[in-house]
Amino acid sequence: MPKRVLQGTCVSDKGDKTVVVLVERKVAHPVYGKIIRRSKKYHAHDEGNVIKAGDTVRIEECAPVSKLKTWKVLEKVG
């Protein structure tokens, strides 16, 4: 089964080797059909501590690294 890859914005880099990535998606409201934004935060493993808050990154699903981290940073976008 392929691993999921998401793109989002780093909102926190305060943890050691950990970044928090905010991923936004647009979905249609189930009743009214209006397009609304949904967001979720993911804790991702950043081995080299190279990602800073405000960076756009791609993250990939991986085996659990800790209690909250099951994603790893693939690359910095742009």
PQR file with spaces between the fields and no chain letter, atoms N, CA, C, O and H, PARSE charges and radii, in Angstrom:
ATOM       1  N    MET     1       0.846   -1.181    0.000 -0.4000 1.5000
ATOM       2  CA   MET     1       0.000    0.000    0.000 -0.0000 2.0000
ATOM       3  C    MET     1       0.887    1.238    0.000  0.5500 1.7000
ATOM       4  O    MET     1       1.826    1.323    0.792 -0.5500 1.4000
ATOM       5  N    PRO     2       0.603    2.203   -0.879 -0.5600 1.5000
ATOM       6  CA   PRO     2       1.460    3.397   -0.935  0.2800 2.0000
ATOM       7  C    PRO     2       1.305    4.269    0.301  0.5500 1.7000
ATOM       8  O    PRO     2       0.255    4.292    0.943 -0.5500 1.4000
ATOM       9  N    LYS     3       2.384    4.987    0.619 -0.4000 1.5000
ATOM      10  CA   LYS     3       2.353    5.878    1.771 -0.0000 2.0000
ATOM      11  C    LYS     3       1.724    7.203    1.364  0.5500 1.7000
ATOM      12  O    LYS     3       1.949    7.695    0.258 -0.5500 1.4000
ATOM      13  H    LYS     3       3.237    4.967    0.097  0.4000 1.0000
ATOM      14  N    ARG     4       0.941    7.772    2.261 -0.4000 1.5000
ATOM      15  CA   ARG     4       0.309    9.052    1.973 -0.0000 2.0000
ATOM      16  C    ARG     4       1.340   10.167    2.047  0.5500 1.7000
ATOM      17  O    ARG     4       2.222   10.151    2.906 -0.5500 1.4000
ATOM      18  H    ARG     4       0.759    7.373    3.159  0.4000 1.0000
ATOM      19  N    VAL     5       1.226   11.131    1.149 -0.4000 1.5000
ATOM      20  CA   VAL     5       2.093   12.306    1.139 -0.0000 2.0000
ATOM      21  C    VAL     5       1.196   13.534    1.181  0.5500 1.7000
ATOM      22  O    VAL     5       0.294   13.680    0.357 -0.5500 1.4000
ATOM      23  H    VAL     5       0.509   11.144    0.452  0.4000 1.0000
ATOM      24  N    LEU     6       1.447   14.422    2.149 -0.4000 1.5000
ATOM      25  CA   LEU     6       0.662   15.633    2.307 -0.0000 2.0000
ATOM      26  C    LEU     6       1.565   16.854    2.237  0.5500 1.7000
ATOM      27  O    LEU     6       2.768   16.762    2.480 -0.5500 1.4000
ATOM      28  H    LEU     6       2.181   14.304    2.819  0.4000 1.0000
ATOM      29  N    GLN     7       0.982   17.992    1.905 -0.4000 1.5000
ATOM      30  CA   GLN     7       1.740   19.243    1.856 -0.0000 2.0000
ATOM      31  C    GLN     7       1.073   20.235    2.791  0.5500 1.7000
ATOM      32  O    GLN     7      -0.151   20.369    2.801 -0.5500 1.4000
ATOM      33  H    GLN     7       0.004   18.067    1.708  0.4000 1.0000
ATOM      34  N    GLY     8       1.898   20.938    3.587 -0.4000 1.5000
ATOM      35  CA   GLY     8       1.352   21.894    4.527 -0.0000 2.0000
ATOM      36  C    GLY     8       2.397   22.891    4.982  0.5500 1.7000
ATOM      37  O    GLY     8       3.521   22.914    4.480 -0.5500 1.4000
ATOM      38  H    GLY     8       2.892   20.829    3.579  0.4000 1.0000
ATOM      39  N    THR     9       2.003   23.717    5.944 -0.4000 1.5000
ATOM      40  CA   THR     9       2.861   24.776    6.457 -0.0000 2.0000
ATOM      41  C    THR     9       3.316   24.426    7.865  0.5500 1.7000
ATOM      42  O    THR     9       2.508   24.014    8.698 -0.5500 1.4000
ATOM      43  H    THR     9       1.090   23.697    6.351  0.4000 1.0000
ATOM      44  N    CYS    10       4.598   24.586    8.133 -0.4000 1.5000
ATOM      45  CA   CYS    10       5.137   24.345    9.464 -0.0000 2.0000
ATOM      46  C    CYS    10       4.698   25.488   10.379  0.5500 1.7000
ATOM      47  O    CYS    10       4.965   26.654   10.089 -0.5500 1.4000
ATOM      48  H    CYS    10       5.255   24.921    7.457  0.4000 1.0000
ATOM      49  N    VAL    11       4.031   25.156   11.475 -0.4000 1.5000
ATOM      50  CA   VAL    11       3.571   26.181   12.403 -0.0000 2.0000
ATOM      51  C    VAL    11       4.391   26.204   13.688  0.5500 1.7000
ATOM      52  O    VAL    11       4.317   27.171   14.446 -0.5500 1.4000
ATOM      53  H    VAL    11       3.814   24.209   11.711  0.4000 1.0000
ATOM      54  N    SER    12       5.177   25.147   13.948 -0.4000 1.5000
ATOM      55  CA   SER    12       6.007   25.127   15.146 -0.0000 2.0000
ATOM      56  C    SER    12       7.221   24.239   14.915  0.5500 1.7000
ATOM      57  O    SER    12       7.119   23.160   14.331 -0.5500 1.4000
ATOM      58  H    SER    12       5.237   24.362   13.332  0.4000 1.0000
ATOM      59  N    ASP    13       8.388   24.719   15.387 -0.4000 1.5000
ATOM      60  CA   ASP    13       9.613   23.910   15.307 -0.0000 2.0000
ATOM      61  C    ASP    13      10.308   23.892   16.664  0.5500 1.7000
ATOM      62  O    ASP    13      11.528   23.747   16.737 -0.5500 1.4000
ATOM      63  H    ASP    13       8.471   25.595   15.861  0.4000 1.0000
ATOM      64  N    LYS    14       9.537   24.037   17.730 -0.4000 1.5000
ATOM      65  CA   LYS    14      10.113   24.156   19.064 -0.0000 2.0000
ATOM      66  C    LYS    14      10.645   22.833   19.606  0.5500 1.7000
ATOM      67  O    LYS    14      11.597   22.832   20.387 -0.5500 1.4000
ATOM      68  H    LYS    14       8.546   24.154   17.671  0.4000 1.0000
ATOM      69  N    GLY    15      10.053   21.708   19.210 -0.4000 1.5000
ATOM      70  CA   GLY    15      10.523   20.408   19.698 -0.0000 2.0000
ATOM      71  C    GLY    15      11.811   19.989   19.022  0.5500 1.7000
ATOM      72  O    GLY    15      12.094   20.403   17.898 -0.5500 1.4000
ATOM      73  H    GLY    15       9.280   21.709   18.576  0.4000 1.0000
ATOM      74  N    ASP    16      12.596   19.162   19.710 -0.4000 1.5000
ATOM      75  CA   ASP    16      13.839   18.658   19.129 -0.0000 2.0000
ATOM      76  C    ASP    16      13.515   17.581   18.098  0.5500 1.7000
ATOM      77  O    ASP    16      12.887   16.575   18.427 -0.5500 1.4000
ATOM      78  H    ASP    16      12.366   18.825   20.623  0.4000 1.0000
ATOM      79  N    LYS    17      13.940   17.788   16.851 -0.4000 1.5000
ATOM      80  CA   LYS    17      13.706   16.876   15.727 -0.0000 2.0000
ATOM      81  C    LYS    17      12.217   16.681   15.431  0.5500 1.7000
ATOM      82  O    LYS    17      11.823   15.663   14.862 -0.5500 1.4000
ATOM      83  H    LYS    17      14.450   18.606   16.583  0.4000 1.0000
ATOM      84  N    THR    18      11.394   17.656   15.817 -0.4000 1.5000
ATOM      85  CA   THR    18       9.955   17.567   15.595 -0.0000 2.0000
ATOM      86  C    THR    18       9.434   18.890   15.052  0.5500 1.7000
ATOM      87  O    THR    18       9.821   19.957   15.529 -0.5500 1.4000
ATOM      88  H    THR    18      11.714   18.484   16.279  0.4000 1.0000
ATOM      89  N    VAL    19       8.563   18.822   14.062 -0.4000 1.5000
ATOM      90  CA   VAL    19       7.862   19.998   13.565 -0.0000 2.0000
ATOM      91  C    VAL    19       6.365   19.696   13.564  0.5500 1.7000
ATOM      92  O    VAL    19       5.953   18.543   13.435 -0.5500 1.4000
ATOM      93  H    VAL    19       8.249   17.955   13.674  0.4000 1.0000
ATOM      94  N    VAL    20       5.562   20.741   13.708 -0.4000 1.5000
ATOM      95  CA   VAL    20       4.110   20.609   13.628 -0.0000 2.0000
ATOM      96  C    VAL    20       3.690   21.230   12.305  0.5500 1.7000
ATOM      97  O    VAL    20       3.973   22.398   12.039 -0.5500 1.4000
ATOM      98  H    VAL    20       5.896   21.677   13.812  0.4000 1.0000
ATOM      99  N    VAL    21       3.007   20.436   11.474 -0.4000 1.5000
ATOM     100  CA   VAL    21       2.638   20.864   10.131 -0.0000 2.0000
ATOM     101  C    VAL    21       1.122   20.978   10.045  0.5500 1.7000
ATOM     102  O    VAL    21       0.398   20.039   10.374 -0.5500 1.4000
ATOM     103  H    VAL    21       2.777   19.487   11.690  0.4000 1.0000
ATOM     104  N    LEU    22       0.648   22.150    9.597 -0.4000 1.5000
ATOM     105  CA   LEU    22      -0.778   22.399    9.412 -0.0000 2.0000
ATOM     106  C    LEU    22      -1.137   22.099    7.963  0.5500 1.7000
ATOM     107  O    LEU    22      -0.613   22.728    7.043 -0.5500 1.4000
ATOM     108  H    LEU    22       1.236   22.913    9.330  0.4000 1.0000
ATOM     109  N    VAL    23      -2.034   21.133    7.762 -0.4000 1.5000
ATOM     110  CA   VAL    23      -2.466   20.749    6.416 -0.0000 2.0000
ATOM     111  C    VAL    23      -3.910   21.189    6.243  0.5500 1.7000
ATOM     112  O    VAL    23      -4.779   20.803    7.025 -0.5500 1.4000
ATOM     113  H    VAL    23      -2.459   20.622    8.509  0.4000 1.0000
ATOM     114  N    GLU    24      -4.170   22.000    5.216 -0.4000 1.5000
ATOM     115  CA   GLU    24      -5.524   22.464    4.923 -0.0000 2.0000
ATOM     116  C    GLU    24      -6.056   21.766    3.684  0.5500 1.7000
ATOM     117  O    GLU    24      -5.326   21.518    2.725 -0.5500 1.4000
ATOM     118  H    GLU    24      -3.465   22.314    4.581  0.4000 1.0000
ATOM     119  N    ARG    25      -7.359   21.454    3.727 -0.4000 1.5000
ATOM     120  CA   ARG    25      -8.003   20.881    2.552 -0.0000 2.0000
ATOM     121  C    ARG    25      -9.350   21.544    2.378  0.5500 1.7000
ATOM     122  O    ARG    25      -9.917   22.074    3.334 -0.5500 1.4000
ATOM     123  H    ARG    25      -7.953   21.656    4.506  0.4000 1.0000
ATOM     124  N    LYS    26      -9.859   21.517    1.171 -0.4000 1.5000
ATOM     125  CA   LYS    26     -11.148   22.132    0.879 -0.0000 2.0000
ATOM     126  C    LYS    26     -12.149   21.033    0.563  0.5500 1.7000
ATOM     127  O    LYS    26     -11.892   20.164   -0.270 -0.5500 1.4000
ATOM     128  H    LYS    26      -9.398   21.087    0.394  0.4000 1.0000
ATOM     129  N    VAL    27     -13.295   21.079    1.240 -0.4000 1.5000
ATOM     130  CA   VAL    27     -14.346   20.081    1.043 -0.0000 2.0000
ATOM     131  C    VAL    27     -15.679   20.792    0.861  0.5500 1.7000
ATOM     132  O    VAL    27     -15.855   21.934    1.286 -0.5500 1.4000
ATOM     133  H    VAL    27     -13.504   21.785    1.917  0.4000 1.0000
ATOM     134  N    ALA    28     -16.597   20.110    0.234 -0.4000 1.5000
ATOM     135  CA   ALA    28     -17.943   20.652    0.066 -0.0000 2.0000
ATOM     136  C    ALA    28     -18.761   20.342    1.314  0.5500 1.7000
ATOM     137  O    ALA    28     -18.685   19.238    1.854 -0.5500 1.4000
ATOM     138  H    ALA    28     -16.454   19.183   -0.112  0.4000 1.0000
ATOM     139  N    HIS    29     -19.544   21.319    1.771 -0.4000 1.5000
ATOM     140  CA   HIS    29     -20.420   21.116    2.916 -0.0000 2.0000
ATOM     141  C    HIS    29     -21.446   20.041    2.553  0.5500 1.7000
ATOM     142  O    HIS    29     -22.007   20.071    1.458 -0.5500 1.4000
ATOM     143  H    HIS    29     -19.606   22.216    1.332  0.4000 1.0000
ATOM     144  N    PRO    30     -21.698   19.091    3.462 -0.5600 1.5000
ATOM     145  CA   PRO    30     -22.578   17.969    3.107  0.2800 2.0000
ATOM     146  C    PRO    30     -24.011   18.372    2.740  0.5500 1.7000
ATOM     147  O    PRO    30     -24.649   17.686    1.940 -0.5500 1.4000
ATOM     148  N    VAL    31     -24.530   19.466    3.306 -0.4000 1.5000
ATOM     149  CA   VAL    31     -25.904   19.872    3.012 -0.0000 2.0000
ATOM     150  C    VAL    31     -25.952   21.008    2.000  0.5500 1.7000
ATOM     151  O    VAL    31     -26.702   20.947    1.026 -0.5500 1.4000
ATOM     152  H    VAL    31     -24.012   20.023    3.955  0.4000 1.0000
ATOM     153  N    TYR    32     -25.149   22.050    2.232 -0.4000 1.5000
ATOM     154  CA   TYR    32     -25.267   23.263    1.425 -0.0000 2.0000
ATOM     155  C    TYR    32     -24.375   23.284    0.191  0.5500 1.7000
ATOM     156  O    TYR    32     -24.621   24.061   -0.731 -0.5500 1.4000
ATOM     157  H    TYR    32     -24.540   22.100    3.024  0.4000 1.0000
ATOM     158  N    GLY    33     -23.351   22.451    0.159 -0.4000 1.5000
ATOM     159  CA   GLY    33     -22.500   22.389   -1.013 -0.0000 2.0000
ATOM     160  C    GLY    33     -21.432   23.453   -1.089  0.5500 1.7000
ATOM     161  O    GLY    33     -20.602   23.431   -1.998 -0.5500 1.4000
ATOM     162  H    GLY    33     -23.151   21.820    0.908  0.4000 1.0000
ATOM     163  N    LYS    34     -21.434   24.402   -0.137 -0.4000 1.5000
ATOM     164  CA   LYS    34     -20.418   25.454   -0.144 -0.0000 2.0000
ATOM     165  C    LYS    34     -19.054   24.849    0.173  0.5500 1.7000
ATOM     166  O    LYS    34     -18.940   23.955    1.011 -0.5500 1.4000
ATOM     167  H    LYS    34     -22.108   24.420    0.602  0.4000 1.0000
ATOM     168  N    ILE    35     -18.025   25.344   -0.503 -0.4000 1.5000
ATOM     169  CA   ILE    35     -16.661   24.873   -0.262 -0.0000 2.0000
ATOM     170  C    ILE    35     -16.145   25.501    1.034  0.5500 1.7000
ATOM     171  O    ILE    35     -16.127   26.724    1.173 -0.5500 1.4000
ATOM     172  H    ILE    35     -18.118   26.070   -1.184  0.4000 1.0000
ATOM     173  N    ILE    36     -15.728   24.657    1.978 -0.4000 1.5000
ATOM     174  CA   ILE    36     -15.207   25.138    3.254 -0.0000 2.0000
ATOM     175  C    ILE    36     -13.826   24.544    3.500  0.5500 1.7000
ATOM     176  O    ILE    36     -13.489   23.488    2.965 -0.5500 1.4000
ATOM     177  H    ILE    36     -15.743   23.663    1.864  0.4000 1.0000
ATOM     178  N    ARG    37     -13.024   25.242    4.323 -0.4000 1.5000
ATOM     179  CA   ARG    37     -11.671   24.785    4.614 -0.0000 2.0000
ATOM     180  C    ARG    37     -11.659   23.954    5.890  0.5500 1.7000
ATOM     181  O    ARG    37     -12.247   24.335    6.903 -0.5500 1.4000
ATOM     182  H    ARG    37     -13.299   26.100    4.757  0.4000 1.0000
ATOM     183  N    ARG    38     -10.984   22.819    5.824 -0.4000 1.5000
ATOM     184  CA   ARG    38     -10.767   21.975    6.991 -0.0000 2.0000
ATOM     185  C    ARG    38      -9.266   21.864    7.186  0.5500 1.7000
ATOM     186  O    ARG    38      -8.519   21.746    6.214 -0.5500 1.4000
ATOM     187  H    ARG    38     -10.507   22.510    5.002  0.4000 1.0000
ATOM     188  N    SER    39      -8.816   21.899    8.441 -0.4000 1.5000
ATOM     189  CA   SER    39      -7.381   21.816    8.684 -0.0000 2.0000
ATOM     190  C    SER    39      -7.099   20.823    9.792  0.5500 1.7000
ATOM     191  O    SER    39      -7.951   20.552   10.639 -0.5500 1.4000
ATOM     192  H    SER    39      -9.423   21.995    9.230  0.4000 1.0000
ATOM     193  N    LYS    40      -5.882   20.280    9.773 -0.4000 1.5000
ATOM     194  CA   LYS    40      -5.444   19.335   10.783 -0.0000 2.0000
ATOM     195  C    LYS    40      -3.951   19.517   10.969  0.5500 1.7000
ATOM     196  O    LYS    40      -3.232   19.827   10.019 -0.5500 1.4000
ATOM     197  H    LYS    40      -5.190   20.500    9.085  0.4000 1.0000
ATOM     198  N    LYS    41      -3.481   19.324   12.209 -0.4000 1.5000
ATOM     199  CA   LYS    41      -2.058   19.443   12.503 -0.0000 2.0000
ATOM     200  C    LYS    41      -1.453   18.061   12.661  0.5500 1.7000
ATOM     201  O    LYS    41      -2.034   17.185   13.302 -0.5500 1.4000
ATOM     202  H    LYS    41      -4.066   19.072   12.980  0.4000 1.0000
ATOM     203  N    TYR    42      -0.283   17.872   12.073 -0.4000 1.5000
ATOM     204  CA   TYR    42       0.451   16.617   12.165 -0.0000 2.0000
ATOM     205  C    TYR    42       1.823   16.883   12.772  0.5500 1.7000
ATOM     206  O    TYR    42       2.481   17.859   12.413 -0.5500 1.4000
ATOM     207  H    TYR    42       0.190   18.583   11.552  0.4000 1.0000
ATOM     208  N    HIS    43       2.257   16.026   13.682 -0.4000 1.5000
ATOM     209  CA   HIS    43       3.615   16.086   14.211 -0.0000 2.0000
ATOM     210  C    HIS    43       4.484   15.240   13.285  0.5500 1.7000
ATOM     211  O    HIS    43       4.172   14.077   13.031 -0.5500 1.4000
ATOM     212  H    HIS    43       1.723   15.232   13.974  0.4000 1.0000
ATOM     213  N    ALA    44       5.570   15.819   12.782 -0.4000 1.5000
ATOM     214  CA   ALA    44       6.424   15.126   11.821 -0.0000 2.0000
ATOM     215  C    ALA    44       7.871   15.119   12.304  0.5500 1.7000
ATOM     216  O    ALA    44       8.318   16.047   12.978 -0.5500 1.4000
ATOM     217  H    ALA    44       5.823   16.765   12.988  0.4000 1.0000
ATOM     218  N    HIS    45       8.588   14.066   11.952 -0.4000 1.5000
ATOM     219  CA   HIS    45       9.989   13.907   12.345 -0.0000 2.0000
ATOM     220  C    HIS    45      10.892   14.665   11.378  0.5500 1.7000
ATOM     221  O    HIS    45      10.833   14.454   10.166 -0.5500 1.4000
ATOM     222  H    HIS    45       8.225   13.312   11.405  0.4000 1.0000
ATOM     223  N    ASP    46      11.723   15.546   11.918 -0.4000 1.5000
ATOM     224  CA   ASP    46      12.671   16.342   11.127 -0.0000 2.0000
ATOM     225  C    ASP    46      14.066   16.068   11.682  0.5500 1.7000
ATOM     226  O    ASP    46      14.511   16.732   12.618 -0.5500 1.4000
ATOM     227  H    ASP    46      11.772   15.718   12.902  0.4000 1.0000
ATOM     228  N    GLU    47      14.746   15.092   11.102 -0.4000 1.5000
ATOM     229  CA   GLU    47      16.016   14.598   11.650 -0.0000 2.0000
ATOM     230  C    GLU    47      17.074   15.676   11.806  0.5500 1.7000
ATOM     231  O    GLU    47      17.782   15.696   12.813 -0.5500 1.4000
ATOM     232  H    GLU    47      14.385   14.553   10.342  0.4000 1.0000
ATOM     233  N    GLY    48      17.202   16.573   10.835 -0.4000 1.5000
ATOM     234  CA   GLY    48      18.283   17.553   10.878 -0.0000 2.0000
ATOM     235  C    GLY    48      17.925   18.899   11.483  0.5500 1.7000
ATOM     236  O    GLY    48      18.754   19.809   11.493 -0.5500 1.4000
ATOM     237  H    GLY    48      16.627   16.556   10.017  0.4000 1.0000
ATOM     238  N    ASN    49      16.709   19.042   11.987 -0.4000 1.5000
ATOM     239  CA   ASN    49      16.233   20.329   12.518 -0.0000 2.0000
ATOM     240  C    ASN    49      16.418   21.471   11.509  0.5500 1.7000
ATOM     241  O    ASN    49      16.818   22.573   11.885 -0.5500 1.4000
ATOM     242  H    ASN    49      16.035   18.303   11.979  0.4000 1.0000
ATOM     243  N    VAL    50      16.128   21.205   10.232 -0.4000 1.5000
ATOM     244  CA   VAL    50      16.336   22.206    9.190 -0.0000 2.0000
ATOM     245  C    VAL    50      15.073   23.007    8.867  0.5500 1.7000
ATOM     246  O    VAL    50      15.166   24.096    8.301 -0.5500 1.4000
ATOM     247  H    VAL    50      15.803   20.310    9.927  0.4000 1.0000
ATOM     248  N    ILE    51      13.908   22.492    9.215 -0.4000 1.5000
ATOM     249  CA   ILE    51      12.649   23.165    8.897 -0.0000 2.0000
ATOM     250  C    ILE    51      12.345   24.203    9.968  0.5500 1.7000
ATOM     251  O    ILE    51      12.452   23.926   11.162 -0.5500 1.4000
ATOM     252  H    ILE    51      13.832   21.607    9.675  0.4000 1.0000
ATOM     253  N    LYS    52      11.969   25.395    9.533 -0.4000 1.5000
ATOM     254  CA   LYS    52      11.616   26.482   10.452 -0.0000 2.0000
ATOM     255  C    LYS    52      10.142   26.831   10.293  0.5500 1.7000
ATOM     256  O    LYS    52       9.531   26.494    9.279 -0.5500 1.4000
ATOM     257  H    LYS    52      11.882   25.621    8.563  0.4000 1.0000
ATOM     258  N    ALA    53       9.573   27.498   11.280 -0.4000 1.5000
ATOM     259  CA   ALA    53       8.167   27.902   11.231 -0.0000 2.0000
ATOM     260  C    ALA    53       7.931   28.800   10.016  0.5500 1.7000
ATOM     261  O    ALA    53       8.715   29.708    9.740 -0.5500 1.4000
ATOM     262  H    ALA    53      10.070   27.771   12.104  0.4000 1.0000
ATOM     263  N    GLY    54       6.845   28.533    9.301 -0.4000 1.5000
ATOM     264  CA   GLY    54       6.521   29.304    8.110 -0.0000 2.0000
ATOM     265  C    GLY    54       6.907   28.614    6.819  0.5500 1.7000
ATOM     266  O    GLY    54       6.436   29.005    5.751 -0.5500 1.4000
ATOM     267  H    GLY    54       6.209   27.796    9.526  0.4000 1.0000
ATOM     268  N    ASP    55       7.760   27.587    6.888 -0.4000 1.5000
ATOM     269  CA   ASP    55       8.169   26.860    5.683 -0.0000 2.0000
ATOM     270  C    ASP    55       7.034   25.966    5.192  0.5500 1.7000
ATOM     271  O    ASP    55       6.264   25.428    5.989 -0.5500 1.4000
ATOM     272  H    ASP    55       8.143   27.269    7.755  0.4000 1.0000
ATOM     273  N    THR    56       6.938   25.812    3.873 -0.4000 1.5000
ATOM     274  CA   THR    56       6.014   24.867    3.277 -0.0000 2.0000
ATOM     275  C    THR    56       6.760   23.560    3.055  0.5500 1.7000
ATOM     276  O    THR    56       7.830   23.551    2.446 -0.5500 1.4000
ATOM     277  H    THR    56       7.563   26.249    3.225  0.4000 1.0000
ATOM     278  N    VAL    57       6.200   22.453    3.547 -0.4000 1.5000
ATOM     279  CA   VAL    57       6.888   21.167    3.497 -0.0000 2.0000
ATOM     280  C    VAL    57       5.958   20.074    3.000  0.5500 1.7000
ATOM     281  O    VAL    57       4.734   20.200    3.036 -0.5500 1.4000
ATOM     282  H    VAL    57       5.331   22.461    4.041  0.4000 1.0000
ATOM     283  N    ARG    58       6.584   18.990    2.533 -0.4000 1.5000
ATOM     284  CA   ARG    58       5.857   17.770    2.188 -0.0000 2.0000
ATOM     285  C    ARG    58       6.193   16.732    3.255  0.5500 1.7000
ATOM     286  O    ARG    58       7.359   16.555    3.606 -0.5500 1.4000
ATOM     287  H    ARG    58       7.578   18.888    2.504  0.4000 1.0000
ATOM     288  N    ILE    59       5.169   16.045    3.771 -0.4000 1.5000
ATOM     289  CA   ILE    59       5.380   15.020    4.789 -0.0000 2.0000
ATOM     290  C    ILE    59       4.842   13.689    4.287  0.5500 1.7000
ATOM     291  O    ILE    59       3.911   13.636    3.483 -0.5500 1.4000
ATOM     292  H    ILE    59       4.221   16.189    3.485  0.4000 1.0000
ATOM     293  N    GLU    60       5.457   12.605    4.786 -0.4000 1.5000
ATOM     294  CA   GLU    60       5.090   11.264    4.350 -0.0000 2.0000
ATOM     295  C    GLU    60       4.812   10.395    5.560  0.5500 1.7000
ATOM     296  O    GLU    60       5.485   10.505    6.585 -0.5500 1.4000
ATOM     297  H    GLU    60       6.213   12.648    5.439  0.4000 1.0000
ATOM     298  N    GLU    61       3.820    9.534    5.436 -0.4000 1.5000
ATOM     299  CA   GLU    61       3.484    8.594    6.485 -0.0000 2.0000
ATOM     300  C    GLU    61       4.646    7.633    6.719  0.5500 1.7000
ATOM     301  O    GLU    61       5.322    7.235    5.771 -0.5500 1.4000
ATOM     302  H    GLU    61       3.273    9.445    4.604  0.4000 1.0000
ATOM     303  N    CYS    62       4.882    7.258    7.980 -0.4000 1.5000
ATOM     304  CA   CYS    62       5.951    6.309    8.279 -0.0000 2.0000
ATOM     305  C    CYS    62       5.571    5.513    9.521  0.5500 1.7000
ATOM     306  O    CYS    62       4.517    5.737   10.118 -0.5500 1.4000
ATOM     307  H    CYS    62       4.332    7.581    8.750  0.4000 1.0000
ATOM     308  N    ALA    63       6.431    4.590    9.899 -0.4000 1.5000
ATOM     309  CA   ALA    63       6.219    3.827   11.123 -0.0000 2.0000
ATOM     310  C    ALA    63       6.308    4.780   12.316  0.5500 1.7000
ATOM     311  O    ALA    63       7.017    5.783   12.238 -0.5500 1.4000
ATOM     312  H    ALA    63       7.287    4.408    9.414  0.4000 1.0000
ATOM     313  N    PRO    64       5.610    4.493   13.415 -0.5600 1.5000
ATOM     314  CA   PRO    64       5.638    5.407   14.550  0.2800 2.0000
ATOM     315  C    PRO    64       7.040    5.650   15.086  0.5500 1.7000
ATOM     316  O    PRO    64       7.792    4.709   15.337 -0.5500 1.4000
ATOM     317  N    VAL    65       7.388    6.941   15.259 -0.4000 1.5000
ATOM     318  CA   VAL    65       8.683    7.334   15.808 -0.0000 2.0000
ATOM     319  C    VAL    65       8.530    7.589   17.302  0.5500 1.7000
ATOM     320  O    VAL    65       9.442    7.314   18.082 -0.5500 1.4000
ATOM     321  H    VAL    65       6.777    7.705   15.055  0.4000 1.0000
ATOM     322  N    SER    66       7.360    8.123   17.701 -0.4000 1.5000
ATOM     323  CA   SER    66       7.056    8.360   19.108 -0.0000 2.0000
ATOM     324  C    SER    66       5.542    8.293   19.264  0.5500 1.7000
ATOM     325  O    SER    66       4.835    7.867   18.351 -0.5500 1.4000
ATOM     326  H    SER    66       6.620    8.347   17.067  0.4000 1.0000
ATOM     327  N    LYS    67       5.053    8.712   20.413 -0.4000 1.5000
ATOM     328  CA   LYS    67       3.615    8.637   20.687 -0.0000 2.0000
ATOM     329  C    LYS    67       2.792    9.416   19.661  0.5500 1.7000
ATOM     330  O    LYS    67       1.752    8.936   19.211 -0.5500 1.4000
ATOM     331  H    LYS    67       5.627    9.059   21.155  0.4000 1.0000
ATOM     332  N    LEU    68       3.250   10.614   19.290 -0.4000 1.5000
ATOM     333  CA   LEU    68       2.491   11.462   18.369 -0.0000 2.0000
ATOM     334  C    LEU    68       3.022   11.447   16.946  0.5500 1.7000
ATOM     335  O    LEU    68       2.279   11.758   16.015 -0.5500 1.4000
ATOM     336  H    LEU    68       4.095   11.003   19.656  0.4000 1.0000
ATOM     337  N    LYS    69       4.290   11.092   16.751 -0.4000 1.5000
ATOM     338  CA   LYS    69       4.909   11.241   15.421 -0.0000 2.0000
ATOM     339  C    LYS    69       4.800    9.961   14.601  0.5500 1.7000
ATOM     340  O    LYS    69       5.440    8.955   14.909 -0.5500 1.4000
ATOM     341  H    LYS    69       4.894   10.840   17.507  0.4000 1.0000
ATOM     342  N    THR    70       3.978   10.013   13.549 -0.4000 1.5000
ATOM     343  CA   THR    70       3.913    8.921   12.583 -0.0000 2.0000
ATOM     344  C    THR    70       4.097    9.459   11.169  0.5500 1.7000
ATOM     345  O    THR    70       3.719    8.810   10.194 -0.5500 1.4000
ATOM     346  H    THR    70       3.458   10.830   13.300  0.4000 1.0000
ATOM     347  N    TRP    71       4.687   10.660   11.067 -0.4000 1.5000
ATOM     348  CA   TRP    71       4.981   11.278    9.779 -0.0000 2.0000
ATOM     349  C    TRP    71       6.425   11.742    9.787  0.5500 1.7000
ATOM     350  O    TRP    71       6.973   12.047   10.846 -0.5500 1.4000
ATOM     351  H    TRP    71       4.994   11.187   11.859  0.4000 1.0000
ATOM     352  N    LYS    72       7.049   11.798    8.613 -0.4000 1.5000
ATOM     353  CA   LYS    72       8.406   12.339    8.501 -0.0000 2.0000
ATOM     354  C    LYS    72       8.438   13.370    7.388  0.5500 1.7000
ATOM     355  O    LYS    72       7.673   13.294    6.427 -0.5500 1.4000
ATOM     356  H    LYS    72       6.604   11.549    7.753  0.4000 1.0000
ATOM     357  N    VAL    73       9.337   14.336    7.534 -0.4000 1.5000
ATOM     358  CA   VAL    73       9.469   15.397    6.544 -0.0000 2.0000
ATOM     359  C    VAL    73      10.218   14.853    5.334  0.5500 1.7000
ATOM     360  O    VAL    73      11.311   14.302    5.464 -0.5500 1.4000
ATOM     361  H    VAL    73       9.959   14.398    8.315  0.4000 1.0000
ATOM     362  N    LEU    74       9.618   15.012    4.156 -0.4000 1.5000
ATOM     363  CA   LEU    74      10.285   14.601    2.913 -0.0000 2.0000
ATOM     364  C    LEU    74      11.193   15.703    2.383  0.5500 1.7000
ATOM     365  O    LEU    74      12.381   15.484    2.142 -0.5500 1.4000
ATOM     366  H    LEU    74       8.730   15.459    4.050  0.4000 1.0000
ATOM     367  N    GLU    75      10.615   16.897    2.206 -0.4000 1.5000
ATOM     368  CA   GLU    75      11.375   17.988    1.610 -0.0000 2.0000
ATOM     369  C    GLU    75      10.721   19.323    1.913  0.5500 1.7000
ATOM     370  O    GLU    75       9.545   19.398    2.271 -0.5500 1.4000
ATOM     371  H    GLU    75       9.650   17.075    2.402  0.4000 1.0000
ATOM     372  N    LYS    76      11.506   20.365    1.761 -0.4000 1.5000
ATOM     373  CA   LYS    76      11.019   21.727    1.864 -0.0000 2.0000
ATOM     374  C    LYS    76      10.584   22.146    0.467  0.5500 1.7000
ATOM     375  O    LYS    76      11.333   21.946   -0.489 -0.5500 1.4000
ATOM     376  H    LYS    76      12.461   20.304    1.471  0.4000 1.0000
ATOM     377  N    VAL    77       9.401   22.720    0.326 -0.4000 1.5000
ATOM     378  CA   VAL    77       8.874   23.095   -0.979 -0.0000 2.0000
ATOM     379  C    VAL    77       9.110   24.583   -1.202  0.5500 1.7000
ATOM     380  O    VAL    77       8.785   25.414   -0.354 -0.5500 1.4000
ATOM     381  H    VAL    77       8.794   22.883    1.103  0.4000 1.0000
ATOM     382  N    GLY    78       9.682   24.901   -2.358 -0.4000 1.5000
ATOM     383  CA   GLY    78       9.856   26.286   -2.736 -0.0000 2.0000
ATOM     384  C    GLY    78      10.935   27.037   -2.045  0.5500 1.7000
ATOM     385  O    GLY    78      11.137   28.220   -2.319 -0.5500 1.4000
ATOM     386  H    GLY    78       9.946   24.226   -3.047  0.4000 1.0000
